[in-house]
Amino acid sequence: MKKFELDEEEAELIEVIRNLRRAYPNGYKEQLWLAQQIFDQLTDFL
C-alpha cells in the first residue's frame, strides 16, 4: 500500500467522506454539502 502525505484540508475531506454513511439519514445532507465545499476549495485554482 502506498502512503501519502496529506495537508489538513485533504485529510478533512477524507474524514467527511468516511462519515457520510454514518450520517444517513440525519445529517447526511449537511455532510455531503461539507464534502462538496471542501472539494471545491481544494480544486479552486483561480
N, C-alpha and C positions, 0 to 999 in steps of 0.2 A: 504494500500500500504506500502510495506517495504522500508525503507530508507537505503541507503548505503553511506559509506564514500569512496570517490574515490581519488586516487592520481592524479597528474597533467596529466600523460600520459593517464590514463583511461578516464578522462574527455575529453581530446583532441580527443581520438578515437571516443567517442560518438558524439561529435560535428561534426567531419568529416563525420561520417556515416549519421548523420541527414542532412548534406548539400549535400550529393550525388545526391539526386533527383533534387535539385535546380541547380546543376552544369551541368545537362544534357541539351543539347549535348556539349556545350562549357565548357571545364574544367572537364568534368566527368572522363576522363581517369586519369588526374592528381590527382583528389580527391580520386579515387579508389586506385591508386598507394600509396598515402599518408596513407590511411587507412590500406593497407597491410603492409606498413613499420612499422607503429606504433604497429599493431597487432604482427608482428614478434618480435619487441623489447620486448613487454610485455610477450611473450611466449618463449623467448630465455633463457634457463636455463643453458647453457654452458658458 
